[in-house]
Structure formats: structure tokens, C-alpha cells
Amino acid sequence: MALIILAGFLALATLMSAFGKLKKIPNVMEMMAHVGVKPNQIPQLAAIEIAGALGLVVGIWIPVIGALAAIGFILYFAGAVLGHVRKGDKGKDILPALFLMVVAIATTILQLKR
């Protein structure tokens, strides 16, 4: 049950993030620019988030897909955290990516224990 809750939460959070990027929501675009993401990279990041979210959902039934998607999100959010750290950002700017990375780690652990 914990796996379904965490995977579902992570999938929903990353879908919301992807749609924010695709809709070019101003504060999302500002943050992307701040950490050095080029405008032409944003749709690619959104596609990665959508594919990963689908992988998490499919992973409820096919564990290897869910584990791979969760591992991908660990790497994705580690990159986001590093981007913020590189820019000298503090707590409130790093926290969302760090939190989602921790959720991805927990999801991966639960997937691998199945």
C-alpha cells in the first residue's frame, strides 16, 4: 500500500511539474532559467517527467518498470538539486526537488523489495 501511495504521489507531482513547464507558467520558467535550463530543453524535461510518471503507474503491475522509473526520478531530481546548489540557492528553493528525490528513493526501495 505504501508503494502505491508514494508512486502515485510522485507520478502526480511530476505530471503537475511537466504541465507547468509545457504551459510555460511564468514562475516555472523563471526557475528553469535561474538554474541554467535553456528554453529548448524545457519540453524535453517535461517529456521525461510524463514518461517517468507513466512508468511509475505501470510499475504498480510491472515492478521492473516502476523501479526503473523511480531510479530515473532519483537521477532527475538529484540533477535539479545540484542545479540549485550550483547557483547558491538555499532551503526553500532546493526543498521541493530534494523532497521529491527522497520520495523517489523511498519508491525505489519499495519497488526493489517486492
N, CA, C and O atoms as a GROMACS GRO file, in nm:
protein
  456
    1MET      N    1   0.081  -0.120   0.000
    1MET     CA    2   0.000   0.000   0.000
    1MET      C    3   0.086   0.127   0.000
    1MET      O    4   0.055   0.224  -0.068
    2ALA      N    5   0.196   0.125   0.077
    2ALA     CA    6   0.284   0.242   0.082
    2ALA      C    7   0.344   0.270  -0.056
    2ALA      O    8   0.359   0.386  -0.096
    3LEU      N    9   0.376   0.163  -0.128
    3LEU     CA   10   0.431   0.180  -0.262
    3LEU      C   11   0.332   0.251  -0.353
    3LEU      O   12   0.369   0.343  -0.426
    4ILE      N   13   0.208   0.210  -0.349
    4ILE     CA   14   0.106   0.272  -0.435
    4ILE      C   15   0.088   0.419  -0.400
    4ILE      O   16   0.074   0.504  -0.488
    5ILE      N   17   0.090   0.450  -0.270
    5ILE     CA   18   0.074   0.590  -0.227
    5ILE      C   19   0.192   0.674  -0.272
    5ILE      O   20   0.174   0.781  -0.329
    6LEU      N   21   0.314   0.625  -0.248
    6LEU     CA   22   0.433   0.703  -0.286
    6LEU      C   23   0.446   0.715  -0.438
    6LEU      O   24   0.474   0.823  -0.489
    7ALA      N   25   0.428   0.605  -0.509
    7ALA     CA   26   0.438   0.610  -0.655
    7ALA      C   27   0.330   0.700  -0.713
    7ALA      O   28   0.356   0.778  -0.806
    8GLY      N   29   0.209   0.691  -0.659
    8GLY     CA   30   0.100   0.777  -0.706
    8GLY      C   31   0.129   0.924  -0.679
    8GLY      O   32   0.105   1.008  -0.765
    9PHE      N   33   0.179   0.954  -0.559
    9PHE     CA   34   0.213   1.092  -0.526
    9PHE      C   35   0.322   1.145  -0.618
    9PHE      O   36   0.312   1.255  -0.672
   10LEU      N   37   0.427   1.065  -0.637
   10LEU     CA   38   0.538   1.107  -0.723
   10LEU      C   39   0.493   1.126  -0.867
   10LEU      O   40   0.534   1.220  -0.934
   11ALA      N   41   0.408   1.035  -0.914
   11ALA     CA   42   0.356   1.048  -1.051
   11ALA      C   43   0.273   1.175  -1.066
   11ALA      O   44   0.288   1.248  -1.164
   12LEU      N   45   0.187   1.203  -0.969
   12LEU     CA   46   0.105   1.324  -0.974
   12LEU      C   47   0.190   1.450  -0.968
   12LEU      O   48   0.167   1.545  -1.043
   13ALA      N   49   0.287   1.451  -0.878
   13ALA     CA   50   0.374   1.569  -0.862
   13ALA      C   51   0.453   1.595  -0.990
   13ALA      O   52   0.468   1.710  -1.031
   14THR      N   53   0.503   1.489  -1.053
   14THR     CA   54   0.584   1.510  -1.173
   14THR      C   55   0.496   1.546  -1.294
   14THR      O   56   0.540   1.620  -1.382
   15LEU      N   57   0.374   1.495  -1.298
   15LEU     CA   58   0.282   1.538  -1.404
   15LEU      C   59   0.247   1.685  -1.390
   15LEU      O   60   0.242   1.758  -1.488
   16MET      N   61   0.224   1.729  -1.267
   16MET     CA   62   0.195   1.871  -1.244
   16MET      C   63   0.314   1.957  -1.284
   16MET      O   64   0.298   2.063  -1.344
   17SER      N   65   0.433   1.910  -1.251
   17SER     CA   66   0.555   1.982  -1.289
   17SER      C   67   0.569   1.989  -1.441
   17SER      O   68   0.603   2.093  -1.496
   18ALA      N   69   0.543   1.877  -1.508
   18ALA     CA   70   0.553   1.873  -1.654
   18ALA      C   71   0.454   1.971  -1.718
   18ALA      O   72   0.490   2.044  -1.810
   19PHE      N   73   0.331   1.971  -1.668
   19PHE     CA   74   0.232   2.061  -1.726
   19PHE      C   75   0.266   2.207  -1.700
   19PHE      O   76   0.237   2.293  -1.783
   20GLY      N   77   0.327   2.237  -1.586
   20GLY     CA   78   0.374   2.372  -1.559
   20GLY      C   79   0.480   2.416  -1.660
   20GLY      O   80   0.483   2.532  -1.702
   21LYS      N   81   0.565   2.323  -1.697
   21LYS     CA   82   0.668   2.352  -1.797
   21LYS      C   83   0.605   2.370  -1.935
   21LYS      O   84   0.638   2.463  -2.008
   22LEU      N   85   0.513   2.279  -1.971
   22LEU     CA   86   0.452   2.286  -2.104
   22LEU      C   87   0.361   2.408  -2.120
   22LEU      O   88   0.349   2.463  -2.230
   23LYS      N   89   0.298   2.450  -2.011
   23LYS     CA   90   0.211   2.569  -2.016
   23LYS      C   91   0.292   2.698  -2.003
   23LYS      O   92   0.238   2.808  -2.014
   24LYS      N   93   0.421   2.682  -1.978
   24LYS     CA   94   0.512   2.795  -1.963
   24LYS      C   95   0.464   2.892  -1.855
   24LYS      O   96   0.458   3.013  -1.875
   25ILE      N   97   0.431   2.835  -1.740
   25ILE     CA   98   0.390   2.916  -1.625
   25ILE      C   99   0.509   3.003  -1.586
   25ILE      O  100   0.620   2.953  -1.569
   26PRO      N  101   0.486   3.135  -1.571
   26PRO     CA  102   0.598   3.228  -1.551
   26PRO      C  103   0.696   3.192  -1.440
   26PRO      O  104   0.816   3.196  -1.462
   27ASN      N  105   0.647   3.157  -1.321
   27ASN     CA  106   0.743   3.128  -1.212
   27ASN      C  107   0.821   3.000  -1.240
   27ASN      O  108   0.936   2.987  -1.197
   28VAL      N  109   0.761   2.906  -1.312
   28VAL     CA  110   0.832   2.783  -1.351
   28VAL      C  111   0.941   2.818  -1.451
   28VAL      O  112   1.055   2.772  -1.439
   29MET      N  113   0.907   2.899  -1.548
   29MET     CA  114   1.005   2.939  -1.650
   29MET      C  115   1.120   3.019  -1.588
   29MET      O  116   1.236   3.003  -1.628
   30GLU      N  117   1.087   3.105  -1.492
   30GLU     CA  118   1.191   3.183  -1.424
   30GLU      C  119   1.288   3.091  -1.349
   30GLU      O  120   1.409   3.109  -1.354
   31MET      N  121   1.232   2.992  -1.279
   31MET     CA  122   1.318   2.900  -1.203
   31MET      C  123   1.404   2.816  -1.297
   31MET      O  124   1.521   2.790  -1.268
   32MET      N  125   1.347   2.773  -1.408
   32MET     CA  126   1.425   2.695  -1.505
   32MET      C  127   1.542   2.779  -1.557
   32MET      O  128   1.655   2.731  -1.566
   33ALA      N  129   1.514   2.903  -1.592
   33ALA     CA  130   1.620   2.991  -1.641
   33ALA      C  131   1.725   3.015  -1.532
   33ALA      O  132   1.845   3.018  -1.559
   34HIS      N  133   1.677   3.032  -1.409
   34HIS     CA  134   1.768   3.058  -1.296
   34HIS      C  135   1.870   2.946  -1.279
   34HIS      O  136   1.988   2.974  -1.253
   35VAL      N  137   1.827   2.821  -1.293
   35VAL     CA  138   1.921   2.709  -1.273
   35VAL      C  139   1.995   2.671  -1.401
   35VAL      O  140   2.072   2.574  -1.402
   36GLY      N  141   1.973   2.746  -1.508
   36GLY     CA  142   2.051   2.727  -1.629
   36GLY      C  143   1.989   2.637  -1.735
   36GLY      O  144   2.057   2.593  -1.827
   37VAL      N  145   1.859   2.610  -1.722
   37VAL     CA  146   1.792   2.529  -1.823
   37VAL      C  147   1.758   2.619  -1.942
   37VAL      O  148   1.696   2.725  -1.925
   38LYS      N  149   1.798   2.577  -2.060
   38LYS     CA  150   1.769   2.655  -2.181
   38LYS      C  151   1.624   2.632  -2.223
   38LYS      O  152   1.570   2.523  -2.200
   39PRO      N  153   1.560   2.732  -2.282
   39PRO     CA  154   1.419   2.718  -2.323
   39PRO      C  155   1.392   2.595  -2.409
   39PRO      O  156   1.286   2.533  -2.396
   40ASN      N  157   1.484   2.559  -2.497
   40ASN     CA  158   1.460   2.443  -2.584
   40ASN      C  159   1.472   2.310  -2.509
   40ASN      O  160   1.434   2.206  -2.562
   41GLN      N  161   1.525   2.311  -2.386
   41GLN     CA  162   1.537   2.190  -2.306
   41GLN      C  163   1.411   2.163  -2.223
   41GLN      O  164   1.389   2.050  -2.178
   42ILE      N  165   1.329   2.264  -2.203
   42ILE     CA  166   1.214   2.252  -2.114
   42ILE      C  167   1.113   2.148  -2.164
   42ILE      O  168   1.066   2.068  -2.083
   43PRO      N  169   1.076   2.145  -2.292
   43PRO     CA  170   0.984   2.040  -2.336
   43PRO      C  171   1.041   1.898  -2.317
   43PRO      O  172   0.967   1.804  -2.290
   44GLN      N  173   1.172   1.886  -2.332
   44GLN     CA  174   1.235   1.755  -2.312
   44GLN      C  175   1.225   1.712  -2.166
   44GLN      O  176   1.199   1.595  -2.137
   45LEU      N  177   1.246   1.806  -2.074
   45LEU     CA  178   1.232   1.774  -1.932
   45LEU      C  179   1.089   1.736  -1.898
   45LEU      O  180   1.065   1.644  -1.821
   46ALA      N  181   0.993   1.807  -1.958
   46ALA     CA  182   0.852   1.774  -1.935
   46ALA      C  183   0.821   1.634  -1.988
   46ALA      O  184   0.748   1.559  -1.924
   47ALA      N  185   0.875   1.600  -2.103
   47ALA     CA  186   0.852   1.466  -2.160
   47ALA      C  187   0.911   1.358  -2.070
   47ALA      O  188   0.851   1.252  -2.053
   48ILE      N  189   1.027   1.384  -2.013
   48ILE     CA  190   1.089   1.289  -1.920
   48ILE      C  191   0.999   1.270  -1.799
   48ILE      O  192   0.979   1.158  -1.753
   49GLU      N  193   0.945   1.380  -1.746
   49GLU     CA  194   0.856   1.370  -1.630
   49GLU      C  195   0.729   1.292  -1.663
   49GLU      O  196   0.684   1.210  -1.583
   50ILE      N  197   0.672   1.316  -1.778
   50ILE     CA  198   0.550   1.244  -1.818
   50ILE      C  199   0.580   1.095  -1.836
   50ILE      O  200   0.504   1.010  -1.788
   51ALA      N  201   0.689   1.063  -1.905
   51ALA     CA  202   0.726   0.922  -1.925
   51ALA      C  203   0.754   0.854  -1.792
   51ALA      O  204   0.713   0.740  -1.770
   52GLY      N  205   0.822   0.924  -1.703
   52GLY     CA  206   0.851   0.867  -1.571
   52GLY      C  207   0.725   0.843  -1.490
   52GLY      O  208   0.713   0.741  -1.423
   53ALA      N  209   0.632   0.938  -1.497
   53ALA     CA  210   0.505   0.922  -1.424
   53ALA      C  211   0.429   0.800  -1.477
   53ALA      O  212   0.374   0.722  -1.399
   54LEU      N  213   0.426   0.784  -1.608
   54LEU     CA  214   0.361   0.666  -1.666
   54LEU      C  215   0.432   0.538  -1.623
   54LEU      O  216   0.368   0.436  -1.595
   55GLY      N  217   0.564   0.543  -1.618
   55GLY     CA  218   0.641   0.428  -1.572
   55GLY      C  219   0.610   0.391  -1.427
   55GLY      O  220   0.604   0.273  -1.393
   56LEU      N  221   0.591   0.491  -1.343
   56LEU     CA  222   0.555   0.463  -1.204
   56LEU      C  223   0.420   0.395  -1.193
   56LEU      O  224   0.402   0.302  -1.115
   57VAL      N  225   0.324   0.442  -1.273
   57VAL     CA  226   0.190   0.383  -1.270
   57VAL      C  227   0.193   0.240  -1.324
   57VAL      O  228   0.136   0.150  -1.263
   58VAL      N  229   0.259   0.220  -1.437
   58VAL     CA  230   0.272   0.086  -1.493
   58VAL      C  231   0.347  -0.005  -1.395
   58VAL      O  232   0.320  -0.125  -1.386
   59GLY      N  233   0.441   0.055  -1.322
   59GLY     CA  234   0.521  -0.020  -1.227
   59GLY      C  235   0.443  -0.080  -1.112
   59GLY      O  236   0.494  -0.168  -1.042
   60ILE      N  237   0.323  -0.035  -1.091
   60ILE     CA  238   0.238  -0.097  -0.988
   60ILE      C  239   0.212  -0.243  -1.026
   60ILE      O  240   0.203  -0.329  -0.939
   61TRP      N  241   0.202  -0.269  -1.156
   61TRP     CA  242   0.176  -0.405  -1.207
   61TRP      C  243   0.301  -0.473  -1.261
   61TRP      O  244   0.312  -0.596  -1.258
   62ILE      N  245   0.395  -0.393  -1.311
   62ILE     CA  246   0.519  -0.449  -1.366
   62ILE      C  247   0.635  -0.387  -1.288
   62ILE      O  248   0.686  -0.281  -1.326
   63PRO      N  249   0.678  -0.452  -1.180
   63PRO     CA  250   0.774  -0.393  -1.087
   63PRO      C  251   0.903  -0.340  -1.149
   63PRO      O  252   0.953  -0.236  -1.106
   64VAL      N  253   0.958  -0.408  -1.249
   64VAL     CA  254   1.085  -0.362  -1.307
   64VAL      C  255   1.068  -0.224  -1.373
   64VAL      O  256   1.159  -0.142  -1.366
   65ILE      N  257   0.954  -0.200  -1.435
   65ILE     CA  258   0.928  -0.068  -1.497
   65ILE      C  259   0.919   0.038  -1.389
   65ILE      O  260   0.975   0.147  -1.404
   66GLY      N  261   0.848   0.008  -1.281
   66GLY     CA  262   0.836   0.103  -1.172
   66GLY      C  263   0.969   0.134  -1.107
   66GLY      O  264   0.997   0.250  -1.073
   67ALA      N  265   1.051   0.033  -1.089
   67ALA     CA  266   1.184   0.054  -1.029
   67ALA      C  267   1.270   0.141  -1.120
   67ALA      O  268   1.339   0.232  -1.073
   68LEU      N  269   1.268   0.112  -1.249
   68LEU     CA  270   1.347   0.194  -1.343
   68LEU      C  271   1.298   0.339  -1.346
   68LEU      O  272   1.379   0.432  -1.351
   69ALA      N  273   1.167   0.358  -1.343
   69ALA     CA  274   1.113   0.494  -1.343
   69ALA      C  275   1.153   0.567  -1.215
   69ALA      O  276   1.191   0.684  -1.220
   70ALA      N  277   1.144   0.499  -1.101
   70ALA     CA  278   1.181   0.562  -0.974
   70ALA      C  279   1.331   0.596  -0.970
   70ALA      O  280   1.369   0.703  -0.922
   71ILE      N  281   1.414   0.506  -1.021
   71ILE     CA  282   1.558   0.534  -1.028
   71ILE      C  283   1.584   0.654  -1.120
   71ILE      O  284   1.667   0.739  -1.090
   72GLY      N  285   1.512   0.659  -1.231
   72GLY     CA  286   1.524   0.774  -1.321
   72GLY      C  287   1.490   0.904  -1.250
   72GLY      O  288   1.555   1.006  -1.271
   73PHE      N  289   1.386   0.901  -1.166
   73PHE     CA  290   1.350   1.022  -1.092
   73PHE      C  291   1.452   1.057  -0.984
   73PHE      O  292   1.471   1.175  -0.954
   74ILE      N  293   1.518   0.958  -0.926
   74ILE     CA  294   1.627   0.990  -0.833
   74ILE      C  295   1.732   1.073  -0.906
   74ILE      O  296   1.776   1.177  -0.857
   75LEU      N  297   1.770   1.026  -1.024
   75LEU     CA  298   1.872   1.098  -1.103
   75LEU      C  299   1.822   1.235  -1.148
   75LEU      O  300   1.896   1.333  -1.144
   76TYR      N  301   1.697   1.240  -1.191
   76TYR     CA  302   1.637   1.365  -1.238
   76TYR      C  303   1.639   1.471  -1.128
   76TYR      O  304   1.683   1.584  -1.148
   77PHE      N  305   1.591   1.432  -1.009
   77PHE     CA  306   1.583   1.529  -0.900
   77PHE      C  307   1.718   1.556  -0.836
   77PHE      O  308   1.739   1.663  -0.780
   78ALA      N  309   1.811   1.461  -0.844
   78ALA     CA  310   1.948   1.489  -0.800
   78ALA      C  311   2.007   1.598  -0.888
   78ALA      O  312   2.077   1.687  -0.839
   79GLY      N  313   1.980   1.591  -1.018
   79GLY     CA  314   2.026   1.696  -1.109
   79GLY      C  315   1.963   1.830  -1.075
   79GLY      O  316   2.030   1.934  -1.082
   80ALA      N  317   1.836   1.829  -1.039
   80ALA     CA  318   1.768   1.954  -1.002
   80ALA      C  319   1.830   2.012  -0.875
   80ALA      O  320   1.856   2.132  -0.866
   81VAL      N  321   1.854   1.926  -0.776
   81VAL     CA  322   1.916   1.972  -0.651
   81VAL      C  323   2.054   2.030  -0.681
   81VAL      O  324   2.089   2.136  -0.630
   82LEU      N  325   2.132   1.961  -0.762
   82LEU     CA  326   2.267   2.010  -0.796
   82LEU      C  327   2.261   2.142  -0.871
   82LEU      O  328   2.346   2.229  -0.851
   83GLY      N  329   2.161   2.158  -0.956
   83GLY     CA  330   2.145   2.285  -1.026
   83GLY      C  331   2.120   2.400  -0.929
   83GLY      O  332   2.175   2.509  -0.946
   84HIS      N  333   2.039   2.375  -0.828
   84HIS     CA  334   2.013   2.479  -0.727
   84HIS      C  335   2.136   2.506  -0.642
   84HIS      O  336   2.168   2.622  -0.614
   85VAL      N  337   2.204   2.400  -0.602
   85VAL     CA  338   2.324   2.417  -0.520
   85VAL      C  339   2.430   2.495  -0.597
   85VAL      O  340   2.496   2.583  -0.542
   86ARG      N  341   2.446   2.462  -0.724
   86ARG     CA  342   2.544   2.531  -0.809
   86ARG      C  343   2.516   2.681  -0.816
   86ARG      O  344   2.609   2.761  -0.827
   87LYS      N  345   2.389   2.719  -0.810
   87LYS     CA  346   2.351   2.860  -0.815
   87LYS      C  347   2.353   2.926  -0.677
   87LYS      O  348   2.326   3.045  -0.665
   88GLY      N  349   2.384   2.848  -0.574
   88GLY     CA  350   2.391   2.903  -0.439
   88GLY      C  351   2.255   2.919  -0.373
   88GLY      O  352   2.241   2.993  -0.275
   89ASP      N  353   2.155   2.850  -0.425
   89ASP     CA  354   2.022   2.858  -0.366
   89ASP      C  355   2.021   2.796  -0.227
   89ASP      O  356   2.103   2.710  -0.194
   90LYS      N  357   1.926   2.841  -0.147
   90LYS     CA  358   1.911   2.790  -0.011
   90LYS      C  359   1.777   2.719   0.002
   90LYS      O  360   1.701   2.711  -0.094
   91GLY      N  361   1.750   2.668   0.119
   91GLY     CA  362   1.634   2.591   0.158
   91GLY      C  363   1.511   2.590   0.072
   91GLY      O  364   1.483   2.491   0.005
   92LYS      N  365   1.435   2.700   0.072
   92LYS     CA  366   1.303   2.698   0.007
   92LYS      C  367   1.310   2.672  -0.143
   92LYS      O  368   1.214   2.621  -0.201
   93ASP      N  369   1.420   2.706  -0.205
   93ASP     CA  370   1.433   2.681  -0.349
   93ASP      C  371   1.478   2.538  -0.378
   93ASP      O  372   1.443   2.481  -0.482
   94ILE      N  373   1.555   2.480  -0.287
   94ILE     CA  374   1.605   2.344  -0.306
   94ILE      C  375   1.505   2.240  -0.255
   94ILE      O  376   1.498   2.129  -0.308
   95LEU      N  377   1.429   2.275  -0.154
   95LEU     CA  378   1.344   2.179  -0.083
   95LEU      C  379   1.249   2.098  -0.172
   95LEU      O  380   1.241   1.977  -0.153
   96PRO      N  381   1.177   2.158  -0.267
   96PRO     CA  382   1.087   2.075  -0.349
   96PRO      C  383   1.159   1.963  -0.424
   96PRO      O  384   1.114   1.849  -0.424
   97ALA      N  385   1.271   1.995  -0.487
   97ALA     CA  386   1.346   1.892  -0.561
   97ALA      C  387   1.405   1.789  -0.466
   97ALA      O  388   1.406   1.670  -0.496
   98LEU      N  389   1.454   1.835  -0.352
   98LEU     CA  390   1.512   1.743  -0.253
   98LEU      C  391   1.404   1.650  -0.198
   98LEU      O  392   1.428   1.530  -0.182
   99PHE      N  393   1.287   1.704  -0.168
   99PHE     CA  394   1.177   1.623  -0.117
   99PHE      C  395   1.136   1.517  -0.219
   99PHE      O  396   1.117   1.400  -0.184
  100LEU      N  397   1.122   1.557  -0.345
  100LEU     CA  398   1.081   1.460  -0.449
  100LEU      C  399   1.190   1.356  -0.473
  100LEU      O  400   1.160   1.242  -0.508
  101MET      N  401   1.316   1.394  -0.455
  101MET     CA  402   1.424   1.297  -0.467
  101MET      C  403   1.413   1.193  -0.355
  101MET      O  404   1.433   1.074  -0.379
  102VAL      N  405   1.382   1.237  -0.234
  102VAL     CA  406   1.366   1.145  -0.122
  102VAL      C  407   1.247   1.052  -0.147
  102VAL      O  408   1.255   0.932  -0.119
  103VAL      N  409   1.137   1.106  -0.200
  103VAL     CA  410   1.021   1.023  -0.233
  103VAL      C  411   1.060   0.920  -0.340
  103VAL      O  412   1.018   0.804  -0.333
  104ALA      N  413   1.138   0.962  -0.439
  104ALA     CA  414   1.183   0.870  -0.543
  104ALA      C  415   1.272   0.760  -0.485
  104ALA      O  416   1.265   0.645  -0.528
  105ILE      N  417   1.357   0.795  -0.389
  105ILE     CA  418   1.443   0.696  -0.324
  105ILE      C  419   1.356   0.594  -0.248
  105ILE      O  420   1.376   0.474  -0.259
  106ALA      N  421   1.259   0.645  -0.173
  106ALA     CA  422   1.170   0.556  -0.098
  106ALA      C  423   1.090   0.466  -0.192
  106ALA      O  424   1.073   0.347  -0.166
  107THR      N  425   1.043   0.523  -0.302
  107THR     CA  426   0.967   0.444  -0.402
  107THR      C  427   1.057   0.336  -0.462
  107THR      O  428   1.013   0.222  -0.480
  108THR      N  429   1.180   0.370  -0.492
  108THR     CA  430   1.275   0.272  -0.547
  108THR      C  431   1.297   0.158  -0.449
  108THR      O  432   1.294   0.041  -0.487
  109ILE      N  433   1.319   0.192  -0.323
  109ILE     CA  434   1.343   0.089  -0.221
  109ILE      C  435   1.223  -0.006  -0.212
  109ILE      O  436   1.239  -0.128  -0.208
  110LEU      N  437   1.103   0.053  -0.208
  110LEU     CA  438   0.983  -0.030  -0.200
  110LEU      C  439   0.965  -0.117  -0.324
  110LEU      O  440   0.922  -0.232  -0.314
  111GLN      N  441   0.998  -0.063  -0.441
  111GLN     CA  442   0.988  -0.141  -0.565
  111GLN      C  443   1.086  -0.258  -0.561
  111GLN      O  444   1.051  -0.370  -0.599
  112LEU      N  445   1.206  -0.233  -0.516
  112LEU     CA  446   1.310  -0.337  -0.518
  112LEU      C  447   1.285  -0.444  -0.412
  112LEU      O  448   1.338  -0.554  -0.423
  113LYS      N  449   1.206  -0.414  -0.311
  113LYS     CA  450   1.174  -0.511  -0.206
  113LYS      C  451   1.058  -0.602  -0.244
  113LYS      O  452   1.026  -0.695  -0.170
  114ARG      N  453   0.995  -0.579  -0.358
  114ARG     CA  454   0.879  -0.661  -0.398
  114ARG      C  455   0.921  -0.799  -0.439
  114ARG      O  456   0.837  -0.881  -0.475
   0.00000   0.00000   0.00000
